[in-house]
Amino acid sequence: MTDADSANDVGLTHVALPATNLEASAAFYRKYAKMQVVHRRSEVVWLSDKTRPFVIVLMEAPDVPFPLMPFAHLGVACASREAIDDLARSAKEDGCLIAGPMDYGPPVGYWAFLRDPDGHTVEISFGQEVGVTVEQSRESVFENRKR
C-alpha cells in the first residue's frame, strides 16, 4: 500500500461493536442501514454503505454487557421521510422499533430509534443536514483563511 492509497484512511474510519451473532447483526444492518459486508475474517465483519470510507466493525463476543443505548447510538441518514416510515413500520413488525418516527424539525429532523440484535441503538433519520453543516463549516474556515 502506498501513501496515496492510505489517503482515504485519514480521519474517522470505523466504530467497533461487540455482537453475539455476526450473521443476525449483518442482516439487521443490511436491512435497516443498507450496509453490506466488505471484509470478513474469523469472528469479525466489516460493514459499509460504501458512501464514504467508514465501516462498522462487528466483533463476535459471548455477550454484550454495555450496548449503545439512547442516547448513545449510531446514526443513519435516509433519503426521505417515506423511507423512515417504511423502515419504522418494518422495525415495528420485527419487534426492534424503540421510538418514532418523530419530527423534531431542523437540525434534528425526522427520526426513529431501532434496536439491533444485541441492543445497540440505531437512529434512522431524514433532514438532519449533517453534510450541509460540515460543508458550511469548511466554507467558513476557508473564508477566515482568506481574511
Secondary structure as GFF3:
##gff-version 3
##sequence-region A 1 147
A	DSSP	alpha_helix	3	6	.	.	.	ID=ss1
A	DSSP	three_ten_helix	7	9	.	.	.	ID=ss2
A	DSSP	beta_strand	14	19	.	.	.	ID=ss3
A	DSSP	alpha_helix	22	33	.	.	.	ID=ss4
A	DSSP	beta_strand	36	41	.	.	.	ID=ss5
A	DSSP	beta_strand	44	48	.	.	.	ID=ss6
A	DSSP	beta_strand	55	60	.	.	.	ID=ss7
A	DSSP	beta_strand	74	77	.	.	.	ID=ss8
A	DSSP	alpha_helix	81	94	.	.	.	ID=ss9
A	DSSP	beta_strand	97	103	.	.	.	ID=ss10
A	DSSP	beta_strand	110	115	.	.	.	ID=ss11
A	DSSP	beta_strand	121	126	.	.	.	ID=ss12
A	DSSP	alpha_helix	130	146	.	.	.	ID=ss13
###
